Amino acid sequence: MLPVAIASTVTQPEAMQTIAHGIMIGAGFIGPTIGIGLVGANYMSAVGRNPEAAKFLGQALLFAGLIEVYGLLAFASTFFVK
């Protein structure tokens, strides 16, 4: 049930569509967030074991950028799904 102030301006299908978009955005960001965390944790672990290789391991952080692209695609796709 919607509050009275909102119920007069928003219909039930529009409210359900808004809720669905919120769930899609949240579900779409779960995977990339976990992926970025795993990449960061493994990077720190590798640098902790071998500090001299930090400049070479920095290139592996490009994978974090690729993971972030999937999150942005999940965000953008919610506007095109009706």
C-alpha positions in Angstrom: 0.0 0.0 0.0 1.2 3.4 -0.9 0.9 6.5 1.3 -2.1 8.7 0.5 0.1 11.6 -0.9 1.8 9.2 -3.4 -1.2 7.1 -4.2 -3.0 10.0 -5.8 -0.2 10.6 -8.3 1.3 7.2 -8.9 -0.6 4.2 -10.3 0.1 0.7 -9.1 1.8 -0.5 -12.3 4.1 2.5 -12.3 5.0 1.8 -8.7 5.8 -1.8 -9.4 8.0 -0.7 -12.4 9.9 1.6 -10.1 10.4 -1.2 -7.5 11.5 -3.5 -10.3 14.1 -1.0 -11.6 15.5 -0.7 -8.0 15.8 -4.4 -7.7 17.5 -4.7 -11.1 20.1 -2.0 -10.2 20.8 -3.6 -6.9 21.2 -7.1 -8.3 23.3 -5.8 -11.2 25.8 -4.2 -8.8 26.2 -7.1 -6.5 28.5 -9.1 -8.9 30.8 -6.2 -10.0 31.1 -5.1 -6.3 32.2 -8.6 -5.3 34.5 -8.8 -8.3 36.3 -5.5 -7.5 36.7 -6.6 -3.9 38.3 -9.9 -4.9 40.7 -8.2 -7.4 41.7 -5.6 -4.8 42.2 -8.2 -2.0 44.3 -10.5 -4.3 46.3 -7.5 -5.4 47.1 -6.5 -1.9 48.0 -10.1 -1.0 50.4 -10.3 -4.0 52.1 -7.0 -3.2 52.4 -8.1 0.4 54.3 -11.2 -0.7 56.4 -9.5 -3.3 56.6 -5.7 -2.9 59.1 -5.4 -5.8 56.5 -6.6 -8.3 54.0 -3.9 -7.4 54.6 -1.9 -10.6 53.9 -5.0 -12.7 50.9 -6.1 -10.7 49.4 -2.6 -11.1 48.5 -3.6 -14.6 46.2 -6.2 -13.2 44.0 -3.4 -11.8 42.8 -2.9 -15.4 40.5 -5.9 -14.6 38.8 -3.8 -12.0 37.9 -1.3 -14.7 36.5 -4.1 -16.8 34.4 -5.4 -13.9 33.1 -1.8 -13.4 31.9 -1.7 -17.0 29.6 -4.6 -16.2 28.2 -2.7 -13.3 27.6 0.4 -15.5 25.9 -1.8 -18.2 23.6 -3.2 -15.5 22.7 0.3 -14.4 22.2 1.5 -18.0 20.1 -1.5 -19.0 17.5 -0.7 -16.3 16.4 2.3 -18.3 15.7 0.3 -21.4 13.8 -2.6 -19.9 10.1 -1.9 -19.6 
